[in-house]
Amino acid sequence: MPIAPYLLLPRASYGQGLSAVTPSRAAGGPDREGSADLPAAPDARLLAVPFGADLAPEIDLPLPAGALLAHYEAKGEAGEIVEVPVANGDAVGRVLLYGVGDASATALRKAGAAVARRGKGKDAIRIVLPGGPVAAFVEGALLATYTFRIGEPKSPPAAVLEFVGDGAEAEVARGEVVAGAVALARDLANMPSSVKTPAWLAERAAEQGVAAKVWDEEELRSGGFGGILAVGQGSVNPPRLIQLSYSPEGATGHVVLVGKGITYDTGGLSLKPTEGMKFMKTDMAGGAVVIAVLGALAALGVRVRVTGLIATAENSFSGTAQRPSDVITQYGGRTVEVLNTDAEGRLVMADALAYADAELDPDVMVDIATLTGAISIALSKHLGAVFASDDDLAAELTGAGESTGERLWRMPLIDDYVPALESSVADLANIESGSTYGAGSITAALFLREFTGKRPWAHLDIAGVGRSTADEGIFSKGATGYGVRLLLDWLSSR
């Protein structure tokens, strides 16, 4: 759903006061033919300027900027804003002086979000860009305006963000691409499951401008994808496996991304309690991230071959649903005793990982999923988890998380816990049958590792960070799109 559109203006433009501008076409931005119709009401437009920037002579502050900042005891911290009234004809307008902290990407992302949120409900906010990593600032500003609502919006964001700066076209464009990808992931995860069936998700994936292949129910059966079929067999909406392929000319290396795509999770016959079920439309957030990432790679000029696999099903309960104690056969022939039907994400992802290992010959595999509630207890809702079979891969992903603000904490793969996966009747069990180990997130990751063929592999558990409960910073209440920015950064650097 909407992120505010933007214009990129040459730096001289912001001296035109607080009245509307009429650029014929904003350099580096989309063609906004309606720009000339932006209203010029006194309070319809804000101007935001970083601390220390020279104001244009047309902007007449009531006191020198230094005196104003001293009066407000402003420290210049990232996200700090001092609001100053200025003359605007016979009316009063406002200038926002905003802090950028240490001007790091993290600080600028926070500053951009703070400025954009101050423009809520206004026709436009003109923002003089700071120095430093401008793309991060633009990401923060655009993501802070994201809204998702079926029906009339309650408090719309600023109609237009006008970024002012010279030579910033590429950085602003990158920020827009990344923010747009995050918004797509949020849209997909926020969509009600009455609309979002596995078939619907496959249709949206096929719209991303890359090669797409979709296995329907019969093709999954003939192909031996027993995990995806078992999870989806209780629903009237049959499952799908989606493959998206990005193959740029001259690409070196091949990365496979696997996303969990459970479009709604009741827990199956191992039924969730009501509170645990309220937000399960977002249980395909990992799959949404993979779809959004694949759709953004070309615009960012990524030179790595990337294949995305989204294993999607609706985990429902009915007379046809799988039962606890059923034994299923995963892709490749491994048998699994299903002791809990609410541990379904690992079953669909195991099929996709095993297929990638057997058929796609990747150099690296990374999966992303809202996999375990246990991880949000371990790491809260501010850190994602990374489990990895390769130290270099873990370091790369953790570094990308730090630079994008989507932080990861490396969790251990403890081989001593592997016996938790033992079954008396099958090759594996999908959960521990007792309470000897109790490490739910770790044993889930160990289960997935069984299907990776000893290739370099990482598992991102985003169950804690995939959803926000408040409108704050770059997040809006609902899906966060967590993982899009860190994976795009990681792939861009390979």
N, C-alpha and C positions, 0 to 999 in steps of 0.2 A: 504494500500500500504506500501512500505518498511519502516521499522525501521532498523537501522544498527544492525547486529548481534553482539554478544559480546563473549569474552573469559574472564574467571576468572583465573588469574594466581597467584601462590604463590608469596609472597612479594619479595623473593630473585630474582625472574625472571626479575624485572625491571632493575637490574644492568647490563643487557646484552647490554647496550648502545642503540643506535637508529637503529641497524640492526634488521632484521626480526628474530623472535623467531619461534621455531618449536615444540610447545607442542604436545605430542601425543594425549592428550585430556585435555581440560581445566577443572579443578575441578569446579563443580557446573554449568558449562555452557553447551551449546549444543555441540554435537560432530561435530567439524569443520574439516573434513578430508582434506580440502583444505588449512589449515593453513600453511603448509610447503611451499606453493607456493606464500605466500605473498611477494611482491617485497621488496628489501632492498635498493632502491634508497635513496640518502641522504635526500631528502625532502619528502619522501613518508610516513614517520612516525613521529609523534610527541610524546613527553613525557610530561605529565602534572603532577605536584606535588603540593600538598597544601602548603601554606606558613608555614614555620616552620618544615616541614618534613625533615628528614635526607636523603640527596641524597646518592645514592650508590657511592662507590669510583670510579667506571668506568665513572661516569658523572663528567666531569672536567669543572666547571664553570669558566669563565674568572676572576671573582672576588668572594669573599665570599658572600654567599646568603644574609647575613644581610646588607652588603655594597651595594649590588645591589638593594635591596628593599628600602634602605634609599635614594639611588640615584634617583630612580623613584618615591620617595615620596609615596610609596605604603601604603595603610591603612589596607589592608586585608579584605575589604568589600566583601560581597557575590557577586560573579560574576566578581570581579576585576581580571585582568590577567596581569602579567608582562612577556613579552616574552624575553628570553635570548638566544643569539647565543652560540653554543657550537661546539667544534671540533668533527667531525665525519669522521675519517680517513683524507682523503685529502680534504674533503668537509666541509660544514657548516650545522649543524643541529640546532634544536631549542628545548628549554625546556620552558614550560609554568609553571610559578609559579602562582597558583590561590588562591584567597581569599575565605574564608568560613564564614565570618561575625561571628555571634554568634553561628554557628554550629547547629542552629535549623533546623528542617525539611524544613521549608520555605527557609532558607538561603542555605541549601545544595541543594535543588531542583534548585534554581537559579544558584548556582555555577556549578552544573552538566550541565545545559543547556548551560551556557557560554563556558565551556570547550569544549563540543561537537561541538558547532557552530564554534569554532576555527579550528576544524579538517575537516571542509567542503572541499570536493574535494581531501582529502588525502586518501591513502590506509588504514591507520590505525592510531589510536591515543591511546597510552598506558597511562592509568590514574591511578595514585596511589590514592587509596581511602582515604578519610579523616576519622577522628573519628566522632562519633555521629550516627544519623539515616541514615545509608548507603542506605537503600532502597529508601529514598527520593532523594538522590543524583543520584542513578541509574535511577530512574523515569525521573528526569530532563534531564539527558544525553541522554537517549533513545528517549524521546519524542521530543527533539530538533532536532533529525535526521529524524523525520517523513516527508515523502513526498507523495503526491498524484498527479499523472500525467498520462494521457492517451496518450502514445507516449514516445518518448525518454526524459529522465530527462535532465533538463538544467544544474543544479549544484548539483550533487549527494552528499549526506552526506559522512562522512568517511565510508569506506567499512566495517571496523571492529572497535569496541571499545574493548580495552583490559583493564579490570579492574584488578588492582593488590592489593591484600590484603589477609591476613590470617584470617581464621575463619569467613569470610564474606559470605559464600556460601548461607545461608538461606536468608540473607538480599538482596543479589544480585538477587537471584531467585524470591523473592517477588517483588522487583522492576521491574523485567522483566515481571512478570505476570500482574501487574497493568498497566504498560506501554503498553503491548500488548492488554489489554482490551480497553484502551483508543484509541489505534490505530484502533481497530476494529470498535468502535463507529464512529470514524472519517471517516473511509472507507465507512461505510454504508451511512452516511450523505452526503459525498462528491460525491457519485456515481450519475451520471446524471440520471434524471428521465426517459429518453428514455430507460434505462435499469431497473431502480428501480421501478417496479410496486409493488402493494401489494402482488401479488403472489411471485415475486422474493424475497421480503423481508421475506416472510414466509419461503421460501426455505433456506435462509441464517440463519434464527433463528433456524431452525430444525437441523442445523449443529453444534450446540454448546455443544453437549454431554449431554444434559439433556432431560427429557421426553417432547415431544412436541405434541400439539393438535392444529389443524387449522380448523376454521369454514369457509367454502366457502360461496358463495352468497346465495345458496339455504338453507344451514344450518343456516345462519344468519336470513333469512326470517322466517323459521319455529321456530327458537328460540326466535323471538321477539326483535331482536337488531335493532330497528328502527332508531336510531341515526346514526349508522355506515352505514346502507343501504341508508339513505337519503343523506348523504354527498357524497357517492360513486356513486349515481345513474346517474350522468351526465357524467361519464367517460366510455370509452370502456374497461378500466381495472378494473374489479370488486373488491370490498373491501374484506378484511379478518379480522378475529380476531384470534390472535395468543396467545396461552397459553404455557408457559415454566414452568416446575416444577422441583425444586431441593429439594430433601428430604433425607438429610443425616441420617444415622443411629443414633438413640438416640437424634434426634433434639428436642429441646424445643422451643415452640413458633412458630408462623406462620406469616410471613410478606408477604403482596401482594404489588408488584410494578406495577404501571400502566404507560404506556408510550404512548404519542401521536405519531401516525405513519402516518401523511399525507405526502405521497410520492411526491406530488406536489400540491401546493396551488395557483390556479389562483384567488381565492376569490369567485369562482362560479359566479352566475349572479350578485352578488354584487362585480363586477370586480375590482381587484387591479389596481392601476396605474402601468405603466411599471417599474419604479424604484423599487416599492415595490415587484415586481414579480421576479426580477432577481435572487434572492437567495433562492427561495422557494423550491428548491430541498432539503434544509436542514430543512424543516418543520417537518420532522420525527426524529429530533435529540433526542427527549425524548425517542421515541421507540428504537432508536439505543442504547441509554444508557442502557435501560432495557435488551436488548439482550446481550450486552457486559458484563454487571454485572452477569447475570445468567450463562454465559459461563465461568466466572472466579472463581466462588464460590468454586468449588471442589478443585482447585489448591491451594486456600488459606486456605482450611480446615475450612470454615465457618460452624458452628454447628446449624444454624437456618434454619428451613424450609422456602423456599422462592418460591413464585409463581409470575411469570411475565406475565402480560397481555399487549399486544400491539394491539391497535385498529388502523387499517391501511386502508386508502382509498386515492383515488386521487380526489381532489376537483376541478372539471372541470365545464365548462359551455357548454350546448348543449340543444337540444330540450327536453331531458329527465331530465335535472338538476332540483333540488328543487328550488322553487321560494320564495322570500321574502313574508311573510304572510302565507306560508304553515304551517300546524300543523302536527307534527310527534308524534309518540308514542315511548318513550324510553323503554329500557328493564325494566320490572317491572310494566309498565303501566302508568307512568307519561306522560302527554302530554305537548308539548313544541311548542310555536309559534315561527317560525324562522323569525325574523325580519331582519336579516342580514346573508347571506350565507357565508360571510367571517369570521363569528364567529363560525367556524365549528369544531375546535379542541375540544371544550367543549362538543359538541354533541356526538362525537365518544367516548370520555373519560367517559361521563356520563353512557353510556351503559356498559363499562368495570367496572366502579366503582359499579354500581348497581348489576351487575352479581357477582362481588367479594363479596359484602355484602350478597347477597341472597344465594349463592351457596358454597362459599369457607371458610366462617367463620374465617376470619383472626383476629389476635390480633391487628394488625396495618396495615394501608394502606398508601402508599406514592405514589403520582403521580408526573410525571415530564414531562414538555411540553414547547415548544416554543409557549406560549399561547397568549401573548398580546404585541403589540408594545408599549403600555403605560408603561410597566415595564422598558423598556430601557430608557425611558424619566425620570422616577423616580429614577432609580439606575445606569444609564449609562451602559457601557459595561464591568464593572469590578466586579459587584456584582450580584449574583443571588438572587431571592426572595423566601422566605419560608412563607407560610400561614399555620397555624396549629390550629386544634381544641383542642390540648393538649399541655400544657406548657412544660412538660417533654420531649415530642417528639420534640418539637421545639428546646429545649436546646440541645438535643442529636445531631440533624442534624446540628445545627449551630456550635457546637463544632467540629464535623467531618469536616465541611467546613473549619474551622480555621486550623486544623491540617494538612489538605491536600492541602491548598492553594486555594480551591474552595469555596470561602467565600459566605455566605448567610446573608441576612438582613431580619429580621422578619418583615413582613407587617401585618397590622391589618385586622381582619374579623369583620367588623362593622355591627352589626345587624340593626342599623338604616337605612342601605342602602338596606336591603332586598326588600323593595317595588319596587326597580328598576327592579326586576325580574317579576313583576306582568303583567299578560296578561288578556285582556277582554274576550278571547275566549279559553284559555288553562290554564293548571295548572301553567305554567311558560312561560316567554319569554327568548330567548337566549341572548338578549341585552336590555338595557334600551330603551324605546320607545321615550323618550324625553331627556332633558339635566338637570334634577333636581339634579342628583347626580354626574354624570360624572366620577366616579371613575372606569375606565375601568378594571384595573387589579383586584381590590377588588371585584367588582360585578361578574367578571368571576370566581373568587375563591368561592364566595358565591353560584354561580350556581352549581359548582362541589360539594360543601358540601351537597347540597340537595340530593345527590345520595350515600352518604357514610353511611347511617343508624346509624348515631351518634357514629360510632366507632372512636377510635383514628386515626386521619388522618392528613396528611400534603400534601401540594401542592407546588411543586417547579416550579416556572416560570423562564425558562432559555432563554427567547427570546432575552435578551440583551447579554448574555454571551455564547450563543451556537455557535457563529461564530466569527472568528478573521479576521480583514482586513489586517493583516501584519504578516510577519515572524519575530517573536520576542520571546525571552525566550523559554518556552516550547511549544509555539503555532506556527503553520504554517498557512498560509493564507487559510481560509476555516473553516471547522467544527473543533470545539475544543474538543468534547467529554466531555464537562463540566457536571459533575454529576457522572461520573463513579468512580472517586477516592473517592469522599466523601461518596457515597453509599456503596462502598466496605469497607471503613474504619468503617462506622457506623454498617454495618452488621457483620463485624469481631469482633466488640466490644460487641455485644449483647449477 
